[in-house]
């Protein structure tokens, strides 16, 4: 069993996920759980359906530590073993026996019982990687398995933010590009914008870039794209911001399978802290998968009836398909367009059962100047209230109040003391 440890489960079981409670997806690993209660088995099975464990192969068996020992006497151990304690026997004796049949690289997570009376230090000495106090929720299991890799591997696990319009022409691309600019410039996070509207994308225009290559060269690549290829395709806009531009040509049709962009997103996650997806307004297999696979979603809507209906439908569908994630956010854009009847923001919020993350006022001169000059709003007027709105959105979506200040974990000294460091 591995000798590293991670004990960080201070978030209540029933707490709603927050932007700062980011859980990076697990790699392609095998996970086997040995439970003693049906409640834990149900939570683990549900975790196996979570998007962040989509690559993991997870199986659930009953019987706890004794069943695990019996299983591995004649079979190789997986990458991760989840063990639920029944509280009726000494778990330390069981772990000692398991160590005799367990491969050295296997990581072990314990789901404890209220009757367990075992010092945490003794669990760590036996190579336990994590300990959760039962009963556990689905999100607890997801966090525990993903945390084994996010905290122990020397690789970046990038956060994906998807921005999509509730209707065509609502300014979702403009919002996504300015949002990425704020993340890169003001929060100092290395970021990549991917323009997924291959036929009509505007990221190249908005950033005043005309790259010869971009997202099309990656998605039509016959082989799986690697980080070296993507690095060549990226157009650098600033020190922290790069772009995978759309070709914006009609020389071919852009029909894709649902999994067409998976390899691109996975590869960029390994090298880039933040990826912003500019998702076109359409409901196809690949756009739905891009939205469902994102860590956070922002829906952009204008204050009219069609946008209200579409935003409600999108929120309902995405909440249902991502039950363990933070619900998608939405913002109202182009609010206050002269002489246009609008749905009041309070009525909009009442129908969607949540307030907008931002309300962006209509300003034809500001946005027109930025668009025609290939600039972001903050470049045209850094102190404008709209530029500050984009910064607030960036902070909320990334859970990063000030990216320039390195934050220390309050649990770091405690864990160090427990491990004798």
N, C-alpha and C positions, 0 to 999 in steps of 0.2 A: 504494500500500500504506500501511497505517496506520503511524504513527510510534511508537506505544506499545509496551512490551515487558514480558514477564513470564517470568522464569526461576526456577522453583521446583519442581524435580523431585528433591528429596533423598530422597523415599520410595522404598525399593527396589521393583523391579518385582513381587516375589513377596510383599510385605508384605500382611498381612490388613488390610482397611479398619478404621479405628478411628473412634470418635465424633468425635474432634477432626479427623479427616481428612474433613471435610464437603465434599461437592461439590454445589453448587447446580445445579439443572436449567438447561439452555440454553433460550433463547427460540426462537421459530419462525424459524429461519435455514436457509440453504442451505449445505451443506458438500460440497466436491469434493476427493477425495484422488487424488494421482498417485503411485503406488508403483513401486518397482523390484524388490521382493522379494515373493514370495507370502506370507511370514510377516507382513510389515507389512500387506498387503492383507487377510489373514484377521483380524488384530487390529482393523483399522478397520471391517470389515464387522460384526464382533461388537459393536463399540462402538455402531454404528448401531441395534442392538437393545436397548441399555441404556435403562432408563426415563428417565434424565436427558437423553437425546438423543431422547426420544420425539416431540418437536415438530420436530426438525431433519430436513431432507431431505438425506440423505447418499448420495453415489454414489462408487464406487471405480473408477479406471482405472489401467492400467499405463503405464509409460513415464517416470515422474519429471518433472523440470523441463522437459525437451525436449517431452514430450507436452502439458504445461500451456501452454507458449508457443504451440505449434501450435494448440491448442484455442481459446485466447482471441484469436487473430488474427481469428476470425470469429464469436465469441460473447461475450456479456457475462460478467463474472466474478461468482462467487457471493459470499456474505458471508464465507466462510472457505475458504481453500485449504490443504490439507495436502500437503506435498511431501517425498518421501523422496529423499535423496541416495544415489547409487550409489558415491560415493567415487572415481570414476575421472576426474572432470573438476572444474574449478574451479567450485564452487557459486556463488561471487560473480559470475562472468560470467553464469551462468544467471539469477541474480536480477536483474541489470541488464537483461537482455533481457526478463524477465518484467515488469519495471516499465513497459516501453514499451507493454504491452498490458493492464495491470492497472488496474482502477478505483481511484481514490484511497481509497475507504472499505473496500476488501477487507483482511481480516486474514489473515496468512500464518503457518503453523506449519511448522517444518522438523523432519523426522525424520533425524537425522544418521547418518553412517557412521563407523566407527572409523578409516577412512583419511582422513577430513576433517581438514584442518589449517588451520582458519579462526579467527581471533580473534573472540571473541564481540562485541567492540565493532564490528567491521566488519559483522557481521550486523545489529546494532541500527541502524547508520547507513543500512542499506538498508530499514529499516522492518519488520523481522521482529518478530512479536509473541511468539513462543515458539520454543524450540529443545529438542528431546528427543534424547537419545543412544540410538540403536538398539542391540539390538532392543527394540521397545516392546511392552507388554502392552495388553490391551483397556482396562484401567483408566487407563493412561497417556494413551490417546487421549481417553477420556471427560473426564479431568481437564483436559487441555489445551484442548479445545474449550469446555467449560463455564467454565473459568477465564478465558477471553477476555472473557466477559460479566460474571461475578461480580466480577472485579477492576476493571473499567473503567467500569461503569455506575453512576450515582449513584442506585441504587434498592436497597431492601431485598430480599433473597432469603430468605424465611422457611424455617425448618426445620420439617418435619412429623413429629410423633411419634404413632404410632397405638397405642392400647391396646385389647386385645380379650381376652375370656375364652375359655379352652379349653372351658368348659362354662357353661351359664346359671347365674346365681346365685352365682358365685365371688367377686364383689366387684370386678370389673374396672372398673366405673364409679367406685366409691369410690377405687380406686387411681389412676385417670386424673385425677380431680378433685384429689386431694391432691398428685399429681405436678405438675400444672399450677400449683397454689398455691406449691409449693416453687420451681419455675422462675421464677415471677413475683416472689415475695417475697424469697427468699433469693439467687437469682442475678440479680435485678433485670432480667430480660428481659421486654419487653412480650410478652404471650402472650394467645392466644384459645383457649378450650375450645369445641369444636363437639360438641354432643350429637346423634349420628346415630341414636339410637333414638327416632324421631319419635313413636311411639305410647306408649312407656312410659318415656321418658328421665327421669332423676332429677337432672340437673345443676342445674335451677332450684331444686329442693328442697335439694340439698346446699349450694348457695351462698346460700340464703335469698333468692332472687330470683323475681319473678313478672312477667317481661317480657311485654308484649302482643304482641311480634313476636319472630321468631327464625329458625332455620334453614329452617322451612317457607316463610316469606315469600320467602326467597332461592331455594330450589330450585324452587318453583312459579312463579317470576317468568318471564313469557313471553320477556323479553329477557335478554341476557347480563348478569349482575349486575356492577355496577362498584363501585369502592371507596367512592363516596359513599353508595350504597344500603346496603352492608354496614356502613358506619360508623353509619348510622341504626338498623340492626337489632341492633347489639351492645349488650348490657347490661353496664355497667361495674361490676365487683365491687370492685376495688382500683385503686390508681394504675397498676399494671402488668398487671392481669388483667381480661379481658373475656370475655363468654359469648355464644355463639349457642345459645340454648336450644331444646329440642324442645317442640312444642306439648303433648305428652302427652295427646292427646285421641283418641277413636275415631270422630270424625265423618266420616272418610274413610279409605280404605286408602292405604298408602304403598308403592306399587310403583314402582320406578325402573329406568331403563335403566342400563347399565354406566357411562355417561359423565355421569350426571346431576349429580354434584357437582364435576366437573373445573373448571368455570369459577369456582366459589366458592373452591376451594382455590387456584387460580392467582391469583385476585385478591387473596386474603389474603396470599399469599406476598410480594406486592409492597409490603406495608405493615406486616407483622407479623413480628418476628424468630422467634417460635416459635408453632406451631399444634399443639394437642393434640387428637387425634380420639378420642372415646369411641365405639368401634365396637361395635354390638350383636353378640351371638353368633348369627351366621347365615352361611351360605356361599352368597352370591348374586353376580351379576355385579358389582354396585356395591360390595359390601363387599370382595370379592376385589381389585377395582381400587384401592380406597382403601388397602388394606394394601400391595399391591405398589407403589403410588406413593409411599408414605411413606418418609422418610429413615431412620427407625428404628422398630422394632416391639417392643412388649412384650406378651407373652402371659401372662395371669394364670391360674393353676391352683391347685386344691386338691390335697392329697396323697392322691388315691384313683385307682383303676384307670381309670375313665372319663376323668378329666382327663389321666392319663398317656398313654392311647391317643390322645386328641384333640390333646394338645400335640405329641406325636411326629409325627402326621400333618400338623399345621399347619406345624411347623418344616421338615419335609421338602419340603412343597409350596412354601413361601415361599423356601426356600433355592434350590430348582430354578428358580423364576421370577425370582430376583434374584441371579444368580451373581456379580455384581461389587459387591454391597453387603455391609455387615457382616451376619452372620447375626442373625436375630431373637433377642432376649433373652426370658427367662421369669422369673417370680417365683412363689414359693409363698405363698399367702395363707391366712389362717385356720388356721394350723398350731397344733396342740395343743388342738383342740376336745375338751372333756372327754368321755370314754367313747366316743370315735369311733376305730375302728381306722384307722391311717394308714400309707401307704407311707413308709418312711424316706427322708429327703431324699437320702441317699447313693445309695440304689437308684434314686430318681427321676433323679438326675444321671447315673448309669451308663447307664440306658436311653436318655436323651436325649443322651448323649455330651457334656454340658457342665453345669457347675454353675449353680444359680439365681443370678440377679442380686441377689435379695433373698429373705429368708425372713421373712414378716410374721406375727407370732404372733396367735393368736385372743385378743381382749380385748373381751368383749361390753359391758362398762360404758363403755370408752373410745369404741368405735365407735358404740354405741347413743346415747350422749350427743351426740356430734358430729352424727349423722344427725338426731336429733329436734330439735336446736337450729339446724340449718342452718349448721353450722360445719365447719371443717377440723380435722384432728387437732392440728395445730400451734396452732390457736386454743384448743383445749380444754386442751392441755398441751404447751407449746412445747418443753420439755426431755425429753419422753417419748422413749424409744428408737425408737418407731415413727415419730415425726415426723422423727427423724434418718435413719431408713431411707429415707423419701421424699426427703429432701434428697440422700442418696447416690445414689439412683436418678436423680434429676434431673441431678446432676453427670455420671453415667455416660452417660446418654442424650444429653445435649447436648455432652459433651466440655468442659464449662465448670467447672473446679474452683472458681473464685471469680469470679462474674460482676461483682462490684463493682470488680475491678481490671482496668484496661485493659492488654491484653498487646501488646507490640511484637514484630514479626517480627524474628528474628535476621538474616534475609537483607536487610532493608530497607537498612542502611548499605552492604552489599556491592553491591546493585543500583544504589544511588545513585552509588557510585564508578564502576561500570562505564559508567553513562550520563553521567558527567561532572558529576554534581550535587553 
